[in-house]
């Protein structure tokens, strides 16, 4: 079980290091358990423990602040790694210290930069961007991978995921009851 000192130490190490620091794979779950336990203590209505309850509430507040700071610092480091990887082509640095959701963030940001670089390259080579009419939709159910009108792969998409896709494809998904338009 994680303690306040563990959270404090993790935030302190992240603050004073240039490198992404190691966190146990279950750190977020452990933190959630810690908060749940402390909130149960803080919610007791007893005058006997009023000092304990006040201290526990302050500890919850401080732990939450430390956790947010920790994640913000880690996110900044990951964005920095994305920029370095985009310039050098080396993208595996500090991967072992990333939690799963951070790895996914890194990979998605790399895809965005690669896409942006392709568009920039096309613009520099005189190609004009195709004006495509897109529709912002939200998926009502999970949809597997499929091909778009140009034969490019799209998907899979999870229920509740919001996507900006060509109107023709959006219409097909909406007609099949798999998605709905998000009103602007």
Secondary structure by P-SEA (a helix, b strand, c coil): cccaaaaaaaaaaaaacccccccccaaaaaaaaaaaaaaaaaacccccaaaaaaaaaaaaaaaaaaaaaaaaaaaaaaaaaaaaaaaccccccccccccaaaaaaaaaaaaaaaaaaaaaaaaaacccccccbbbbbbbcccccccccccccccccccccccccccaaaaaaaaaacccccccc
